[in-house]
Amino acid sequence: MYLPLYVIYAFIISLGSGGLGAMLGMGGGTIMVPLLIFLLKVPIHIASGASIIAVVATSSAAAVSYVKEEMTNMRLGMFLELATTIGAVTGAFLIAVMSEAALRIIFGLSLLYAASTMFLQSRKMERSWAQRPNDAIADKLHLGGNYFDSARNESITYGVSNTPITFIISYVAGIVSGLLGIGGGGIKVPAMNAVGGVPMKVAVATSNFMIGVTAAASALVYIRNGYCDAFLTAPVVLGTLAGAFIGARLIRHVRGVDLKKIFVIVLLVLGLRMILSGVGV
């Protein structure tokens, strides 16, 4: 493929991925990496390297909008980030000793886990989360919160439950993020929403807030290992940055339940495709 077309296609892919990623709290990498692999035939290590650099910039851009809307739970984000950052550094060092097929399978399994967790938790629910009170840890750390939902035109107060389990899953999300060059939102959002009982929009906003720190922790390792190609990284960063601004503004008009359905479908399709490619199908 000619270089100009390669750059344009990379930008278009990243624009759509960044917008959808910002709306779903995934930073765009979860969607972008598979598309770069399948559509542009980019090796997974190089696609992940470009993605992780873009995630640092775009998650920060989306996070600003969510903080202004007061949807981000800063206390919860900083608490879970302790586990996620350690996991991200661990995963980034592991990538040098893992094959591309193994990475594709791990990526696919992580997406299927996230999709199934949210699907099972959302059946027969009118809202995007199960209302629960704070558990002992969340109560002590004041992790619960409230926000105004424009789509429902109501003020929502929520608690955080199963805090230890959510913390452990966040560590796993960090490892996956470091291994695959994604923000880990595909695991963190379901953890906060389905396990912790946090509303979908809050989980998305808080995930975006966390993703920038998680990605920065592993981006340096990717650069050191030579996995960042300039001709791919530049259009990917620009595209996801523009998409993130668009997605962060669209989310206020979408109901959490509808957002959750989109999330499940996207993760299911990409997860199955990655696993099949990892086993040579």
C-alpha positions in Angstrom: 0.0 0.0 0.0 1.2 3.5 -0.9 2.3 5.5 2.2 -0.2 8.4 1.7 -3.1 5.9 1.6 -1.7 4.1 4.5 -1.6 7.3 6.6 -5.1 8.3 5.5 -6.6 4.9 6.4 -4.8 4.8 9.7 -6.3 8.3 10.5 -9.9 7.2 9.5 -9.6 4.0 11.6 -8.3 6.0 14.6 -11.0 8.7 14.3 -13.8 6.2 14.6 -12.0 4.1 17.2 -11.2 7.2 19.3 -14.9 8.4 19.2 -16.3 5.0 20.1 -13.6 4.4 22.7 -14.3 7.7 24.4 -18.0 6.9 24.6 -17.2 3.4 26.0 -14.3 4.3 28.3 -11.9 2.1 26.4 -9.5 4.8 25.2 -9.9 3.6 21.6 -7.1 1.0 21.7 -9.4 -2.0 22.2 -11.1 -1.2 18.9 -8.2 0.3 17.1 -5.6 -2.4 17.5 -7.7 -5.2 15.9 -8.7 -2.9 13.0 -5.1 -1.9 12.3 -4.1 -5.6 12.4 -6.9 -6.8 10.1 -7.3 -3.9 7.7 -3.8 -2.5 7.4 -1.9 -5.8 8.2 0.1 -4.1 10.9 2.0 -6.5 13.3 0.4 -6.5 16.7 3.5 -5.2 18.5 3.6 -2.1 16.2 -0.2 -1.6 16.4 -0.1 -1.8 20.1 2.9 0.6 20.3 1.0 3.3 18.2 -2.2 2.7 20.2 -0.5 3.1 23.6 1.0 6.5 22.6 -2.4 7.7 21.3 -4.2 6.5 24.4 -2.1 8.8 26.6 -3.2 11.8 24.6 -6.8 10.9 23.9 -7.8 9.7 27.3 -6.6 12.9 28.8 -8.6 14.9 26.3 -11.8 12.9 27.0 -11.2 13.0 30.8 -11.3 16.8 30.8 -14.8 16.8 29.3 -16.0 14.2 31.8 -14.6 16.0 34.8 -16.4 19.2 33.7 -19.6 17.2 33.5 -18.9 15.9 37.0 -19.4 12.3 35.9 -15.8 11.2 36.9 -15.4 9.6 40.3 -11.9 10.9 41.1 -11.6 9.1 44.4 -12.5 5.7 42.9 -10.2 6.3 39.9 -7.2 7.1 42.0 -7.8 4.1 44.3 -8.1 1.6 41.4 -5.2 3.2 39.6 -2.8 1.9 42.2 -3.5 -1.6 41.0 -3.8 -0.8 37.3 -0.4 1.1 37.1 1.5 -1.8 38.7 -0.2 -4.2 36.4 0.6 -2.1 33.3 4.3 -2.0 34.0 4.2 -5.8 34.6 2.4 -6.4 31.3 4.7 -4.1 29.3 7.8 -6.0 30.3 6.1 -9.4 29.5 5.4 -8.4 25.9 9.0 -8.9 24.8 8.8 -12.7 25.6 5.3 -13.5 24.2 4.4 -14.5 20.6 2.0 -12.6 18.4 -0.5 -15.5 18.4 -0.5 -15.7 22.2 -1.1 -12.0 22.4 -4.1 -12.2 20.0 -5.7 -15.0 22.0 -5.1 -13.1 25.3 -6.6 -10.0 23.8 -9.6 -11.9 22.5 -10.3 -13.7 25.8 -10.1 -10.4 27.7 -12.7 -8.9 25.4 -15.0 -11.9 25.7 -14.8 -11.8 29.5 -15.8 -8.1 29.5 -18.7 -8.7 27.1 -20.1 -11.7 28.9 -19.8 -10.1 32.4 -21.7 -7.0 31.3 -24.3 -9.0 29.3 -25.1 -11.3 32.2 -25.3 -8.4 34.6 -27.6 -6.3 32.4 -30.3 -8.7 31.6 -33.8 -7.6 32.7 -32.4 -4.4 34.1 -33.9 -1.0 33.3 -30.8 0.8 34.4 -27.2 0.4 33.5 -26.2 -0.8 37.0 -27.5 -2.5 40.1 -28.1 0.0 42.9 -26.0 -1.0 45.9 -24.7 0.7 49.1 -21.0 1.3 49.8 -19.2 -1.7 51.2 -16.9 -1.2 54.3 -13.8 -0.2 52.3 -15.8 2.1 49.9 -17.5 3.7 52.9 -14.3 4.4 54.7 -12.6 5.9 51.6 -15.8 7.7 50.5 -15.8 6.1 47.1 -19.5 6.5 46.4 -20.8 9.6 44.5 -23.5 11.3 42.5 -24.0 13.0 39.1 -26.7 14.5 36.9 -27.8 12.3 34.0 -28.8 14.6 31.1 -30.4 11.7 29.1 -32.6 10.7 32.1 -32.9 14.3 33.4 -32.3 13.2 37.0 -29.7 13.3 39.7 -28.3 9.9 40.5 -26.6 8.8 43.8 -24.7 5.5 43.9 -22.5 3.4 46.1 -19.5 1.1 45.4 -19.6 -2.6 46.4 -17.2 -5.5 46.1 -14.2 -3.1 46.3 -11.5 -5.8 46.9 -12.6 -7.8 43.8 -12.8 -4.7 41.7 -9.3 -3.7 42.8 -7.9 -7.2 41.8 -9.6 -7.0 38.4 -8.0 -3.6 37.9 -4.6 -5.1 38.4 -5.4 -7.7 35.7 -6.6 -4.9 33.5 -3.3 -3.2 33.9 -1.4 -6.3 32.8 -3.6 -6.6 29.8 -3.1 -2.9 29.0 0.7 -3.3 29.2 0.7 -6.5 27.1 -1.6 -5.2 24.3 -1.1 -1.5 24.2 -4.7 -0.6 25.2 -6.0 1.4 28.0 -7.6 -1.6 29.8 -11.0 0.0 29.7 -12.5 -3.1 28.2 -11.9 -4.8 31.6 -12.1 -1.8 34.0 -15.5 -0.6 32.8 -17.2 -3.9 33.4 -15.4 -4.3 36.7 -16.7 -1.0 38.0 -20.1 -1.4 36.5 -21.0 -5.1 36.9 -18.9 -5.9 40.0 -18.7 -2.6 41.8 -22.2 -1.4 41.0 -21.2 1.9 39.5 -23.4 3.5 36.8 -22.2 2.9 33.3 -21.6 6.6 32.5 -19.6 7.0 35.7 -17.6 3.8 34.9 -16.8 5.2 31.4 -15.8 8.6 32.7 -13.7 7.2 35.5 -12.0 4.7 33.2 -11.0 7.5 30.8 -9.5 9.4 33.8 -7.5 6.3 34.7 -6.4 5.2 31.2 -4.0 8.1 30.7 -1.9 7.2 33.7 -2.0 3.4 32.9 -0.9 4.0 29.3 1.9 6.4 30.3 3.3 3.8 32.6 3.7 1.2 29.8 4.3 3.6 26.8 7.9 4.2 27.9 8.6 0.5 27.7 7.1 0.3 24.2 9.3 3.1 23.0 12.4 1.5 24.6 11.7 -1.8 22.8 11.3 0.0 19.4 7.6 -0.7 18.9 6.5 2.8 17.9 6.6 3.5 14.1 6.4 7.2 13.3 4.4 6.8 10.1 1.7 4.9 11.9 1.8 6.6 15.3 1.3 10.2 14.0 -2.0 9.7 12.2 -3.2 7.3 14.9 -2.6 10.0 17.6 -4.3 12.8 15.5 -7.3 10.6 14.6 -8.0 9.3 18.1 -7.5 12.7 19.6 -10.2 14.2 17.3 -12.5 11.2 17.8 -12.1 11.4 21.6 -13.4 15.0 21.6 -16.4 14.0 19.5 -17.2 10.9 21.6 -17.0 12.7 24.9 -19.6 15.2 23.8 -22.0 12.6 22.4 -22.1 10.5 25.6 -24.2 13.0 27.5 -27.1 12.4 25.1 -27.0 8.5 25.3 -28.7 6.4 27.9 -26.4 4.2 30.0 -28.4 1.1 29.1 -28.0 1.8 25.3 -24.3 2.5 25.9 -24.0 -0.9 27.6 -25.6 -2.7 24.7 -23.1 -1.1 22.2 -20.2 -2.0 24.5 -21.2 -5.7 24.7 -21.7 -6.1 20.9 -18.4 -4.4 20.0 -16.4 -6.4 22.5 -18.0 -9.7 21.4 -17.3 -9.2 17.7 -13.7 -8.1 18.2 -13.0 -10.7 20.9 -14.1 -13.6 18.6 -12.2 -12.2 15.7 -8.9 -11.9 17.7 -9.1 -15.4 19.1 -9.8 -16.9 15.6 -6.8 -15.1 14.2 -4.6 -16.2 17.1 -5.3 -19.9 16.4 -4.8 -19.4 12.7 -8.4 -19.3 11.4 
